[in-house]
C-alpha cells in the first residue's frame, strides 16, 4: 500500500477498507462522459482492476463530456481510446478492455458491474445477471439536464461501518459498584454524547479492570449524561482513568433487483412533498427508453412532436406500485424530453462521482449505500420564459466538440460562453475539476476569453490520488503550469494562462486594475482562510462575482458571492476558528443532510448564468455576468442546493442543502 499516495483516503476509510478496495475487480460498461467520470474516480481511488467495455465508435457529441477522448479519437472504440489515458492516472490499477460480448461467465468474475448510459433492455439483462450471481450492480445515466442512479447490492448486503464518523469516546471520571453500574464521564457539558442502546467497550481502567476485557455492552443514558451499564457489584473498586468507546454495529441492507425496482421504486428523497417529482422523473426516464425502442434514437433536440410523443408514452405507462396515484407533470415531462438528447459535463461529473462512491461502498463494506434510486435534475438552467428557449435549428449538430451541449442550450449560448474570462485561484483537487469543466464546456476559447490559473504550490505525490490533471512525472513542478498544460490538452482551443505567484497584497502590481478589468468572475479553491478573505475582498473591490469552495477534513462548503447584493464572505480567519462549514461534505453520502462536493454546482452555475445572459441580448464580446443571474436551485430529486431566484433575494445563499458527493477531494 502506497500510504503517501492514499494518505487522505486512509484517513477516511482506514487500512482494512483500503485493502479491500485494492483487491476489487470492477467491470464498467459505457464510456461516454458519465462512464469516463466513474472510471477516473475509481482509478484515482485505487481499485485493484478495472475492465472497460464500450465497442461504440467515438462521435462528436461524446467530446462535450468525455475528457479522455479527442478529435483524434473519432471513429475509434470509446473503450480502446480511453484506456491509455486512464492508465496514466494510477499505475497500480490494472486497466483492460473487453472486446467481446458480456456473458454470465464474464460477470461472475467481478465484484461490481457498473452500467452507464445504456438501453433499458441491456439494463434489465445485466441487472438480472448480477442479482442472480450476487454481483453488486449499479446503473447510471444522464439525459440532458436530468440524471439517475440505481444500486442493487443484493438481498443481504452487510454494512460493516454504517457511518464515517469516528466512534464516540469519553474519559471516565468514576464507575460505581452496583446493579446497574453508573459510569460518570469527564468533560461536563462538553463531553461527547452517547445514546440509549449504544454498544460500548472500556479500556485503560485502573481498579475495575474487569471492564477492560469485557465484551461490548449496551448503555442507557441518564439525564445528567452518565451511562448506566450492567452489574458491576462483583467487580473491583474503580480507582482512576479509563476510556469508554462506542462500538459500531453492522447493518444488513436488502435491495430489490432492477426489474422489480422499476415498478416498486425506493426513492432517496428529502421529504414527502418532493416524492411526486421523483416519481415523475422515474416515469420520464422509462418513457424516454420506450421512445428509443420505438424509433432507434432519442428525441430530437427541442423537437415539439418528439416531446409530445414522450409525454404520451409516459402517461400510458403502468402506474408505480405502492405510490400514491397522481397525474404526471406534463410540463416537466415535455421539458425533459426537449433537452434529453444533450450531453453535459457538469451532469456527468455529478452522477459519475456518486456512482463511483457507491462502488467503493460495495467493495469496502463501509457506509450505507443508496436505497435504491437517486434522481437529479438541473432544469432551472433553462430560461423560465418559454419564448427564449432554443429552437430545433439552433440546436442542430455542427459536427463540433460542443454538440452535446448545443443540443441543450443552442449555438447562441455556446458563442456567449466562448468569450468569457475567469480567474481560477488554486489548482488543487477542486481547482482541477473546475478547470476540466471549463475546458469541456468551451469557456474562454475565443479572443479575449480564457482562464487564468493562479497557484504558487508544487505537485506532490499525495496530490495524485485526487487531482487528476497531474501525473507522477509532474511531481515537483508548479501546479499552475501543469494544470494549464493539461487543460490545453483537454481542449486545444482553451485560452489558458498560468501564474505561479500568489494572489495576495505583495502581488497587486500583477493582479491590478487592468488585470481585473479583463476578468468576468473568480473561482477560489484555496486551503487558507486568510487567502479566501483576501480574494473575497478583491472581488468586492472590483465588483466581480465569486464562487468560493473548500474542504477541511471530511467537511466542506461552496458559496456564491456577488458584491453589494449577497452577503459578504464571512469565513473564519484561521482553521482554529472554523465552525462547521455551511454544508457538510461526506465522502460517502447516506442521508439527505449530506452534501455535494463543490465542483459540480459551480459548473451548473456557469451554465445557467451564461444562458440567462444570452437571453439579455448583450454582445458576446463585451458582456459580463450580470448581478441578477444566480441560479435558483439545482435539484437532486427532491434534495437541492438552494440558491436565490434573483440577486435581491440572494441573502443567505450559502445555506445549501445537498446530498451528493462527486469524487476525490
Secondary structure by P-SEA (a helix, b strand, c coil): cccccaaaaaacccaaaaaaaaabbbbbccccaaaaaaaaaaaaacccbbbbbbcccccccccccccccccccccccccccaaaaaaaacccbbbbbbcccccaaaaaaccbbbbccccaaaaaaaaaaaaaaccbbbbbbbcccccbbbbbcccccccccccccccbbbbbccccccccbbbbbcccccccccccccccccccccccccccccccbbbbbccccbbbbccccccccccbbbbbbbbbbbbbbbbbcccccccccccccccccaaaaaaaaaaaaaaaaaaaaacccccccccaaaaaaaaaaaaaccccccccccccaaaaaaaaaaacccccaaaaaaaaaaaaaaaaaaaaccccccccbbbbbccccccccccccccccccccccccaaaaaacccaaaaaaaaabbbbbccccaaaaaaaaaaaaacccccccbbbbbbbcccccccccccccccccccccccaaaaaaaaaaaaccccbbbbbcccccccccccccaaaaaaccbbbbbcccaaaaaaaaaaaaaabbbbbcccccccccccccccccccccccccccccccccccbbbbccccccccccccaaaaaaaaaaaaaaaaaaccccccccccccccccccccccccbbbbccccccccccbbbbccccccc
